Every structure is written in structure tokens, then in C-alpha cells.
């Protein structure tokens, strides 16, 4: 048996972040090959260190400060909205291995060691097998099925620290990281298509009967040429069977739409529909993206819907959209990858095949609008049985990214956040946040406006 081992270092980058001078170094290619290349293993990893400073009105006593986060009695998020916590956060600390097995099989196993964003302790992040021996790729395991354009772009290549809330809501319904799934994807020179059957996630507790759903996405490269691409696409996620949380729960078959305001340093979610007793749910979206030399534009529009189990109640419907643009000040262009149907990291101005253009600088702007209100009614008045007061969120994000070396970059974001939301209490649930003063007065505005400056040091290999 012939056995060879290969370890090649193609470059080392070190970056300093924060006043403490935190330093990070990485080896971008460490791999192993056995049995004449029929088995390969490559170490993969990703490290994100974030920092943020919030410019927010000071917290006041609960009795006179109505700002609230996620719905829930005695939930820490209920009260933390009054004082969002800045500082440092290890957003990602992924470590794993990927490679090829005999017979056209590929695999990946990775762990998230950070436990960031309020998502709990270190855990298995993904584990899957794929087969591509006959053209299309079959994949099974726990992974993130391609749910929309922003999802396909990936955290390594995004212009901003986090995905836009509209895309994150779509992604989280039946997809997202660590989702049990099985499906197929394929692409040609100008098209991409994927369809996956999905279940629960690696984070679901054993006392929950997992949901089942479908995640589909299709895209078309409508035009391309020297220095330009035009992308059109559509996506849909559908929950066919809602998870059964158990007969002891107040809502046995819950669907909930909520998201953090496009930053994870503080994990508080400011828009939240609460748990809705549902028989099914969907998210549908349309995609547009284009680039011309150093300028890239991307936008998506989404529709969300829930089918209530109670036939006497109206089925809520919501909408959201975002649009973003980026300009590579130093020249070059973002690479379009048909295998993902998304734009990736920028190539250098001279067309070199680096994963990222060294020393490139990109300026970007994004606006996102998310509306999780349905028959919300008037301020100062209670809702009713049909009402969903999830809130309306508008966020402007201005960003700058420095691509230090292939696999290493620094990001700076400035956000202007505005959330308009009414106390969701009504006659059937008059104290959704707990006894007064935790629940504000009937129909009170519980949203807020603030600004936040955030930074990220990112290394991946």
C-alpha cells in the first residue's frame, strides 16, 4: 500500500484586531492523500472575531422604558433590548476536515467551537456525504441546503458582517446550518438548480418531533461577457409538517419568524412574530444580481406565509426585501461561480486566480426592509386573535472591507437601525413578556432606533 502525506503552506497572514492587539495566523492548505489519491483529507477552518459599539438611548426603569426584544415570559431577550451589549464576540470558530472517498464520494465534518450569538455551547456544525459520479451531486447528512442568493454567497465572501434579515428568515425556515437534509443539485454553463428534502437541525432537542420540509432554488445566468454578469433566480422553502413540541407546550406546533438586527455581538432579536400554531409555512423569493467590472449589485424580495391550524383565524402573510451594492476601489471584479449561482470573493485586477485579491478594498452599502406585522391594528389599542405584531425593521448598512491576503480580511460596518413594533398583548394573552412592568401598556410601541459600529477580523483556510 502506497501512502503519501502532503502539507503545503502557500502563505501565512497575520492580522491584529482591537486595542489588545489580538493576533491570528493561519496555514491555508494542510492536506493528506492516501491510496493513490482515492482518499484525501484537508483541514478546514474559519475564525471570526467581531467587535461592536452601540449608540443607543440609555436604559431607564422598566415602568417607563417600553423597548423589548423577543416575546417570552422571563426571557433574557425581553429586557436586554433596552441595553444592547457591545464588546467582543468570537462569531465563528469552525474546525473540520473535508475530502474525497473512493467511488466519487466526498465528505465534510466540522465543529463550531465558539458557541456564539446565544446559540449555545460548542457543537457539531455539519456532517455530510455527497456523490457526483453521474453529473448532478447527491448529498445527504446535516448541512445548509442552498436556500437563496445571500445564503449561497457565504460568510467568507459577503460584503457585510451578516446576511440581510430577509434572507436569514427565508434560510432559517427549512434550511440553515446543520439542517438534516437529502437532495440533488446540478449546474451547467448558464444554469443552476437544487432541491432538498429537509428535517430538523443538529440543535433540536430529543423531546421535539422534527419538522419536514422542502428547499428549492433555481438560477439562470441571463447574460455574461468580459467584466459583466447578470443573474436571475427564484427560491422557495416549504414546511410540510411542523415540529411537534409536545402536548405540555402552550403552542404545540410552533412556527416562529424572528431575527437579530444583522449583527450577532449582542444576540437580542428585536423583530419576532412569537410562536404561531401552524400546520405549514413557506418562504418564496426572487433574485437579481449583476456586476460590471468593479461594481456589484444584488437584491432579493421575499414573501412568507403561515397556515394556521385554527380554521377560524386568518393565515398571516409577510414581506421583506434587501438591495446592496459594492465597489472595488482598487479595481478587479467579483468572481461569479455557476456551481453556487452566486458572486464570490474578488479577483485581482490582473485576473490572477487567487481566491481573493490581495490588498483589495471594497466599499458597500445595503438597505433591508422586513415587515413581520399582519393586521397589527393601531398604537394604543390591543391586537386581536388574528394579529401578528412582529414588527417592521429597516436597516442601512455601510461597509468597508480590506482583503489582506487570500483567506484573511478585515471588515468595518456602520448600521442605522429602526424598528417599529407594538406590544403584541391582546385579550387572549395580555402579558406576553410577563407581569407588569415586564409587559408594557396595551398597544405601546416597543421598538427603537439606534446606530452601531462593528468590525470583524476573519481568517479561513
PENOR-V751677 format. One record per residue. N is the residue number from 1. RES is the residue in three letters. PHI is phi in radians with two decimals (none if undefined). PSI is psi in radians with two decimals (NA if undefined). D_LAST is the distance of its C-alpha to the last C-alpha in Angstrom with 1 decimal. Layout:
[[N:RES:PHI:PSI:D_LAST] [N:RES:PHI:PSI:D_LAST]]
This chain:
[[1:UNK:none:2.20:29.8] [2:UNK:-1.59:2.25:27.4] [3:UNK:-2.28:2.20:24.1] [4:UNK:-2.20:2.62:21.5] [5:UNK:-2.25:2.41:18.3] [6:UNK:-2.27:2.28:15.7] [7:UNK:-2.37:2.00:13.2] [8:UNK:-2.16:2.27:12.3] [9:UNK:-1.81:2.00:10.8] [10:UNK:-1.69:-0.01:10.7] [11:UNK:2.84:2.61:10.6] [12:UNK:-2.21:2.29:10.5] [13:UNK:-2.09:2.47:10.9] [14:UNK:-2.22:2.38:13.1] [15:UNK:-2.32:2.52:14.5] [16:UNK:-1.88:2.49:17.6] [17:UNK:-2.52:2.21:18.6] [18:UNK:1.52:2.95:22.1] [19:UNK:-1.14:-0.49:25.3] [20:UNK:-1.35:-0.16:24.2] [21:UNK:1.25:0.69:21.6] [22:UNK:-1.04:2.25:18.7] [23:UNK:-1.99:2.51:16.1] [24:UNK:-2.32:2.38:12.4] [25:UNK:-2.26:2.62:10.6] [26:UNK:-2.57:2.73:7.3] [27:UNK:-1.95:1.95:6.8] [28:UNK:-1.37:-0.01:4.4] [29:UNK:-2.69:1.74:6.6] [30:UNK:-2.25:1.92:8.7] [31:UNK:-2.44:2.86:11.0] [32:UNK:-2.35:2.40:14.7] [33:UNK:-2.25:2.27:17.5] [34:UNK:-2.28:2.80:20.9] [35:UNK:0.93:0.90:24.3] [36:UNK:0.98:0.65:24.0] [37:UNK:1.49:0.01:20.7] [38:UNK:-1.29:-0.38:22.1] [39:UNK:-2.17:2.22:19.7] [40:UNK:-2.29:2.69:16.0] [41:UNK:-2.52:2.30:13.3] [42:UNK:-2.28:2.27:9.5] [43:UNK:-1.26:2.28:7.7] [44:UNK:-2.19:2.62:5.4] [45:UNK:-2.86:2.83:5.4] [46:UNK:-2.65:2.31:6.5] [47:UNK:-2.30:2.16:9.3] [48:UNK:-2.16:2.12:12.2] [49:UNK:-1.95:2.05:15.3] [50:UNK:-1.88:2.70:18.3] [51:UNK:-2.52:2.58:21.8] [52:UNK:-2.62:2.60:24.9] [53:UNK:-2.27:2.13:28.6] [54:UNK:-1.69:2.36:31.1] [55:UNK:-1.86:1.65:34.4] [56:UNK:-2.36:2.58:36.5] [57:UNK:-1.03:2.39:40.2] [58:UNK:-1.03:2.59:40.9] [59:UNK:-1.20:2.45:41.4] [60:UNK:-2.11:3.02:45.1] [61:UNK:-0.97:2.57:47.0] [62:UNK:-0.94:-0.61:46.3] [63:UNK:-1.08:-0.47:49.8] [64:UNK:-2.12:0.08:49.3] [65:UNK:-2.09:1.86:45.5] [66:UNK:-1.61:0.02:44.8] [67:UNK:-1.13:2.30:41.0] [68:UNK:-2.42:2.78:39.3] [69:UNK:-1.84:-2.37:36.0] [70:UNK:-1.05:2.59:35.5] [71:UNK:-1.21:2.37:38.7] [72:UNK:2.79:2.31:39.5] [73:UNK:-1.23:2.24:42.2] [74:UNK:1.08:0.39:41.0] [75:UNK:-1.38:2.36:37.4] [76:UNK:-1.01:-0.57:35.5] [77:UNK:-1.19:-0.42:34.3] [78:UNK:-1.01:-0.75:37.9] [79:UNK:-1.78:-0.37:38.7] [80:UNK:-1.21:-0.28:35.4] [81:UNK:-1.06:-0.40:35.6] [82:UNK:-1.33:-0.31:38.3] [83:UNK:-2.60:1.36:35.9] [84:UNK:-1.14:2.34:32.2] [85:UNK:-1.60:2.06:30.2] [86:UNK:-1.47:-3.02:28.1] [87:UNK:2.10:-2.63:26.0] [88:UNK:-1.91:2.68:22.4] [89:UNK:-2.70:2.25:20.3] [90:UNK:-1.39:1.69:16.9] [91:UNK:-1.19:-0.75:16.2] [92:UNK:-2.44:2.45:13.1] [93:UNK:-2.52:1.38:11.8] [94:UNK:-1.66:2.45:10.2] [95:UNK:-2.54:2.31:9.6] [96:UNK:-2.91:-2.90:10.4] [97:UNK:-2.50:2.50:10.8] [98:UNK:-2.46:2.82:11.6] [99:UNK:2.96:-2.78:13.7] [100:UNK:-2.11:2.52:17.3] [101:UNK:-1.98:2.84:20.6] [102:UNK:-0.99:2.53:24.0] [103:UNK:1.49:0.64:25.8] [104:UNK:1.10:0.48:23.3] [105:UNK:-1.73:2.47:21.6] [106:UNK:-2.13:2.80:18.0] [107:UNK:-2.61:2.80:16.6] [108:UNK:-2.70:2.42:14.0] [109:UNK:-2.38:2.22:14.6] [110:UNK:-2.51:2.72:12.8] [111:UNK:-2.13:2.58:14.3] [112:UNK:-1.82:1.98:14.6] [113:UNK:-1.64:0.02:15.7] [114:UNK:-1.55:-0.65:16.8] [115:UNK:1.02:0.67:20.0] [116:UNK:-1.58:2.98:20.0] [117:UNK:1.13:0.37:22.4] [118:UNK:1.33:0.24:25.2] [119:UNK:-1.57:0.08:23.6] [120:UNK:1.79:-2.99:24.4] [121:UNK:-1.32:3.13:22.9] [122:UNK:-0.98:2.54:19.7] [123:UNK:-2.77:2.85:19.7] [124:UNK:-1.13:2.26:18.4] [125:UNK:-1.72:-0.76:16.5] [126:UNK:-2.74:2.66:16.6] [127:UNK:-2.77:2.00:17.9] [128:UNK:-2.63:2.83:19.0] [129:UNK:-2.16:2.56:20.3] [130:UNK:-2.41:2.72:21.0] [131:UNK:-2.31:2.23:23.4] [132:UNK:-2.27:0.58:23.7] [133:UNK:-1.31:-0.26:26.5] [134:UNK:-2.15:0.34:29.0] [135:UNK:2.00:-1.43:27.1] [136:UNK:-1.10:2.76:26.2] [137:UNK:-1.79:2.15:23.5] [138:UNK:-1.68:2.36:24.8] [139:UNK:-2.41:2.45:22.6] [140:UNK:-2.55:2.54:23.7] [141:UNK:2.41:-2.55:22.5] [142:UNK:-2.05:1.98:21.0] [143:UNK:-2.82:-3.09:18.7] [144:UNK:-1.79:1.80:19.1] [145:UNK:-1.17:2.54:21.5] [146:UNK:-1.13:1.99:21.4] [147:UNK:-1.83:-0.50:24.0] [148:UNK:-2.90:-3.10:24.2] [149:UNK:-1.18:-0.80:22.8] [150:UNK:-1.12:-0.62:21.1] [151:UNK:-1.11:-0.75:19.6] [152:UNK:-1.21:-0.45:18.3] [153:UNK:-1.10:-0.72:16.8] [154:UNK:1.50:2.64:14.1] [155:UNK:-1.21:-0.40:13.0] [156:UNK:-1.23:-0.46:10.2] [157:UNK:-1.98:-0.12:13.1] [158:UNK:-1.12:2.61:16.1] [159:UNK:-1.28:-0.26:18.6] [160:UNK:-2.28:2.96:19.3] [161:UNK:-1.10:-0.67:18.1] [162:UNK:-2.33:2.81:19.4] [163:UNK:-1.14:2.75:20.9] [164:UNK:-1.17:2.49:24.6] [165:UNK:-0.94:-0.74:26.9] [166:UNK:-0.98:-0.73:28.6] [167:UNK:-1.26:-0.64:25.5] [168:UNK:-1.14:-0.69:24.5] [169:UNK:-1.10:-0.76:28.0] [170:UNK:-1.09:-0.80:27.9] [171:UNK:-1.08:-0.69:24.6] [172:UNK:-1.37:-0.25:25.7] [173:UNK:-1.14:-0.88:29.1] [174:UNK:-2.37:0.09:28.1] [175:UNK:-2.18:-2.44:24.4] [176:UNK:1.60:2.89:21.4] [177:UNK:-1.08:2.40:18.6] [178:UNK:1.31:0.37:20.0] [179:UNK:-1.47:2.23:23.0] [180:UNK:-1.13:2.22:24.9] [181:UNK:-2.73:2.77:25.3] [182:UNK:-2.57:2.37:26.4] [183:UNK:-3.13:-2.89:26.7] [184:UNK:-2.41:2.54:26.3] [185:UNK:-2.50:2.65:24.6] [186:UNK:-2.71:2.79:25.4] [187:UNK:-2.68:2.68:25.4] [188:UNK:-2.03:-2.74:27.3] [189:UNK:-1.22:-0.50:27.3] [190:UNK:-2.30:0.21:28.6] [191:UNK:-2.52:2.76:28.2] [192:UNK:-2.52:2.48:26.0] [193:UNK:-2.60:2.49:27.4] [194:UNK:-2.62:2.50:26.2] [195:UNK:-2.54:2.23:28.3] [196:UNK:-2.34:2.46:27.4] [197:UNK:-1.60:2.29:29.6] [198:UNK:-2.18:2.79:28.2] [199:UNK:-2.18:-2.41:29.4] [200:UNK:-1.42:-2.85:28.5] [201:UNK:-2.12:2.93:25.3] [202:UNK:-1.09:-0.35:23.9] [203:UNK:-1.54:-0.18:25.2] [204:UNK:-1.12:2.44:28.8] [205:UNK:-1.30:2.81:31.4] [206:UNK:-1.26:-0.24:33.5] [207:UNK:-1.57:0.16:36.6] [208:UNK:-2.02:2.23:35.5] [209:UNK:-1.35:2.09:36.3] [210:UNK:-1.16:2.66:33.2] [211:UNK:-1.34:2.89:33.6] [212:UNK:-2.23:2.62:33.2] [213:UNK:-2.85:-3.11:32.2] [214:UNK:-2.27:2.47:31.1] [215:UNK:-2.28:2.10:28.2] [216:UNK:-2.28:2.60:28.8] [217:UNK:-2.66:2.43:27.4] [218:UNK:-2.41:2.51:28.7] [219:UNK:-2.53:2.69:27.9] [220:UNK:-2.38:2.24:29.6] [221:UNK:-1.45:1.62:28.6] [222:UNK:-1.19:-0.54:32.1] [223:UNK:-2.75:2.61:32.0] [224:UNK:-2.78:2.73:29.8] [225:UNK:-3.02:-2.87:30.4] [226:UNK:-1.12:1.84:29.5] [227:UNK:1.48:0.13:27.4] [228:UNK:-2.56:2.65:28.2] [229:UNK:-2.53:2.56:27.4] [230:UNK:-2.23:2.13:29.3] [231:UNK:-1.97:2.33:27.9] [232:UNK:-2.19:2.49:30.2] [233:UNK:-2.79:2.96:29.4] [234:UNK:-2.56:2.68:30.7] [235:UNK:-2.59:2.72:29.4] [236:UNK:-2.62:2.43:31.2] [237:UNK:-2.18:2.38:30.6] [238:UNK:-2.44:2.20:33.6] [239:UNK:-1.61:1.93:34.4] [240:UNK:-1.49:-0.59:37.1] [241:UNK:-2.35:2.12:37.8] [242:UNK:-1.39:2.49:37.1] [243:UNK:-1.02:2.42:36.0] [244:UNK:-1.62:1.92:39.1] [245:UNK:-1.41:-0.13:38.7] [246:UNK:1.91:2.64:41.9] [247:UNK:-1.17:-0.33:45.6] [248:UNK:-1.42:-0.19:45.5] [249:UNK:-1.46:2.61:43.2] [250:UNK:-1.13:-0.60:44.8] [251:UNK:-2.12:1.92:42.9] [252:UNK:-1.34:-0.60:42.4] [253:UNK:-2.12:1.37:40.4] [254:UNK:-1.57:2.40:38.2] [255:UNK:-2.10:2.36:36.1] [256:UNK:-2.44:2.26:34.7] [257:UNK:-1.91:2.14:33.0] [258:UNK:-2.82:2.74:31.5] [259:UNK:-2.76:2.68:28.5] [260:UNK:-1.34:2.70:27.4] [261:UNK:-1.30:1.03:28.1] [262:UNK:1.01:0.61:24.6] [263:UNK:-2.81:2.57:23.3] [264:UNK:-2.10:0.09:22.4] [265:UNK:-1.07:-0.80:23.3] [266:UNK:-1.81:2.23:26.7] [267:UNK:-1.45:0.09:26.6] [268:UNK:-1.17:2.31:30.1] [269:UNK:-1.73:2.25:30.8] [270:UNK:-1.79:-0.28:33.7] [271:UNK:-2.03:2.36:34.4] [272:UNK:-2.87:2.13:35.4] [273:UNK:-1.33:-0.23:37.8] [274:UNK:1.29:3.05:38.4] [275:UNK:-1.37:2.18:38.8] [276:UNK:-1.98:2.23:40.8] [277:UNK:-1.24:1.88:42.6] [278:UNK:-2.26:2.61:41.4] [279:UNK:-1.66:-0.30:42.0] [280:UNK:-3.06:3.00:39.1] [281:UNK:-2.79:2.76:36.8] [282:UNK:-2.54:2.75:35.1] [283:UNK:-2.40:2.22:32.8] [284:UNK:-2.21:2.46:33.2] [285:UNK:-2.51:2.72:31.5] [286:UNK:-2.09:2.59:31.8] [287:UNK:-2.19:2.50:29.1] [288:UNK:-2.49:2.37:29.4] [289:UNK:-2.65:2.64:27.0] [290:UNK:-2.77:2.67:27.5] [291:UNK:-2.41:2.69:26.4] [292:UNK:-2.47:1.86:28.5] [293:UNK:0.94:-2.01:26.8] [294:UNK:-1.57:0.01:25.1] [295:UNK:-1.89:2.32:26.4] [296:UNK:-2.22:2.38:24.9] [297:UNK:-2.22:2.49:26.9] [298:UNK:-2.60:2.43:26.1] [299:UNK:-2.66:2.60:28.5] [300:UNK:-2.50:2.57:29.3] [301:UNK:-2.17:2.38:32.4] [302:UNK:-2.21:2.59:32.7] [303:UNK:-2.16:2.35:35.7] [304:UNK:-2.15:2.54:35.7] [305:UNK:-2.59:2.54:38.6] [306:UNK:-2.15:2.41:39.7] [307:UNK:-1.79:1.92:42.7] [308:UNK:-1.24:2.64:44.6] [309:UNK:-1.32:-0.50:46.4] [310:UNK:-1.44:1.97:49.5] [311:UNK:-1.20:-0.23:51.3] [312:UNK:-1.46:-0.19:53.3] [313:UNK:-1.81:2.51:50.3] [314:UNK:-1.21:2.56:48.7] [315:UNK:-1.47:2.08:45.2] [316:UNK:-1.25:2.57:43.0] [317:UNK:-2.31:2.48:41.0] [318:UNK:-2.36:2.84:38.4] [319:UNK:-2.40:2.78:36.7] [320:UNK:-2.86:2.72:33.7] [321:UNK:-2.76:2.84:32.0] [322:UNK:-2.58:2.76:29.6] [323:UNK:-2.51:2.43:29.2] [324:UNK:-2.52:2.70:26.7] [325:UNK:-2.51:2.54:26.5] [326:UNK:-2.35:2.60:24.2] [327:UNK:-2.31:2.11:25.1] [328:UNK:-1.43:1.76:22.9] [329:UNK:-1.07:-0.60:25.2] [330:UNK:-1.54:0.09:23.9] [331:UNK:1.61:-3.12:24.4] [332:UNK:1.52:-3.00:22.3] [333:UNK:-2.67:2.77:21.7] [334:UNK:-1.32:2.44:19.3] [335:UNK:-1.41:2.38:18.4] [336:UNK:-1.75:2.19:20.1] [337:UNK:-1.92:1.95:18.7] [338:UNK:-1.19:-0.47:21.6] [339:UNK:-1.13:-0.39:19.7] [340:UNK:-2.00:-0.21:18.8] [341:UNK:0.93:0.96:21.8] [342:UNK:-2.81:2.76:20.0] [343:UNK:-1.43:2.46:18.9] [344:UNK:-1.94:-2.81:15.3] [345:UNK:-1.11:2.71:13.9] [346:UNK:-1.25:2.56:16.5] [347:UNK:-1.60:2.72:17.2] [348:UNK:-1.20:2.81:19.0] [349:UNK:-1.08:-0.47:22.7] [350:UNK:-1.56:0.11:23.4] [351:UNK:1.41:0.23:21.5] [352:UNK:-1.05:2.64:18.8] [353:UNK:-1.56:0.40:16.1] [354:UNK:-1.04:2.60:13.2] [355:UNK:-1.07:-0.65:10.6] [356:UNK:-2.42:2.60:12.0] [357:UNK:-1.31:2.11:15.2] [358:UNK:-1.13:2.44:15.1] [359:UNK:1.16:0.26:17.7] [360:UNK:-1.28:2.56:18.5] [361:UNK:-2.19:2.28:20.3] [362:UNK:-2.19:2.31:21.1] [363:UNK:-1.85:2.47:24.0] [364:UNK:-2.57:2.74:24.4] [365:UNK:-2.48:2.51:27.0] [366:UNK:-2.50:2.47:27.4] [367:UNK:-2.16:2.31:30.4] [368:UNK:-2.24:2.49:30.4] [369:UNK:-2.26:2.19:33.6] [370:UNK:-2.24:2.19:33.8] [371:UNK:-2.11:1.83:37.2] [372:UNK:-1.89:0.48:37.6] [373:UNK:-1.71:2.44:41.4] [374:UNK:-2.47:2.04:43.9] [375:UNK:0.86:0.87:47.6] [376:UNK:-1.23:-0.41:46.8] [377:UNK:1.39:-2.88:50.3] [378:UNK:-1.75:2.64:51.5] [379:UNK:-1.07:2.50:50.6] [380:UNK:1.49:-0.11:52.9] [381:UNK:-2.09:2.66:53.7] [382:UNK:-1.27:2.77:52.2] [383:UNK:-1.36:-2.97:50.3] [384:UNK:-2.33:-2.98:51.6] [385:UNK:-1.11:-0.49:50.6] [386:UNK:-1.45:-0.34:48.9] [387:UNK:-1.18:2.46:47.0] [388:UNK:-2.23:2.00:43.3] [389:UNK:-1.87:1.18:42.5] [390:UNK:-1.38:-0.40:38.7] [391:UNK:1.82:2.77:38.8] [392:UNK:-2.03:2.23:37.8] [393:UNK:-2.13:2.20:34.8] [394:UNK:-2.06:2.30:34.2] [395:UNK:-2.37:2.15:31.2] [396:UNK:-1.67:2.29:30.7] [397:UNK:-2.22:2.23:27.3] [398:UNK:-1.99:2.25:26.8] [399:UNK:-2.31:2.71:23.4] [400:UNK:-2.44:2.34:21.9] [401:UNK:-2.24:2.33:18.3] [402:UNK:-1.96:2.02:17.3] [403:UNK:-1.50:1.67:14.2] [404:UNK:-1.17:-0.89:13.9] [405:UNK:-2.62:2.87:11.4] [406:UNK:-0.94:2.10:9.0] [407:UNK:1.61:-0.02:6.2] [408:UNK:-2.41:2.31:8.9] [409:UNK:-2.68:2.79:12.2] [410:UNK:-2.07:2.34:15.3] [411:UNK:-2.14:2.49:17.5] [412:UNK:-2.26:2.17:21.3] [413:UNK:-2.18:2.49:23.4] [414:UNK:-2.19:2.18:27.1] [415:UNK:-2.07:2.49:28.7] [416:UNK:-2.02:1.96:32.3] [417:UNK:-1.95:2.32:32.9] [418:UNK:-2.36:2.11:36.2] [419:UNK:-2.13:2.12:37.0] [420:UNK:-1.92:2.11:40.5] [421:UNK:-2.70:2.47:41.4] [422:UNK:-1.84:2.61:44.6] [423:UNK:-0.93:2.12:45.3] [424:UNK:-1.36:0.04:45.0] [425:UNK:-1.06:2.48:48.0] [426:UNK:-2.59:-3.11:50.9] [427:UNK:-1.02:-0.61:54.0] [428:UNK:-1.35:-0.33:52.1] [429:UNK:-2.63:1.34:49.4] [430:UNK:-1.29:-0.27:50.8] [431:UNK:-2.25:1.18:48.4] [432:UNK:-1.16:-0.35:44.9] [433:UNK:-1.82:-0.02:43.4] [434:UNK:2.01:3.09:46.0] [435:UNK:-1.06:2.58:49.4] [436:UNK:-0.97:2.42:50.4] [437:UNK:-1.61:0.16:49.2] [438:UNK:-1.10:-0.69:45.7] [439:UNK:-1.59:2.12:46.7] [440:UNK:-1.18:3.06:47.9] [441:UNK:-1.02:2.74:51.2] [442:UNK:-0.94:2.24:51.7] [443:UNK:1.23:0.20:50.0] [444:UNK:-1.20:2.60:48.5] [445:UNK:-1.31:2.17:45.5] [446:UNK:-2.02:0.19:42.5] [447:UNK:-1.52:-2.95:39.9] [448:UNK:-2.97:2.94:39.0] [449:UNK:-2.21:2.50:37.5] [450:UNK:-2.84:3.01:35.2] [451:UNK:-2.17:2.69:32.6] [452:UNK:-2.57:2.39:29.3] [453:UNK:-1.87:2.21:27.0] [454:UNK:-2.35:2.71:23.3] [455:UNK:-2.43:2.70:20.2] [456:UNK:-2.46:2.38:16.5] [457:UNK:-1.86:2.14:13.9] [458:UNK:-2.20:2.31:10.4] [459:UNK:-2.32:2.36:7.0] [460:UNK:-2.46:2.64:3.8] [461:UNK:-2.62:NA:0.0]]
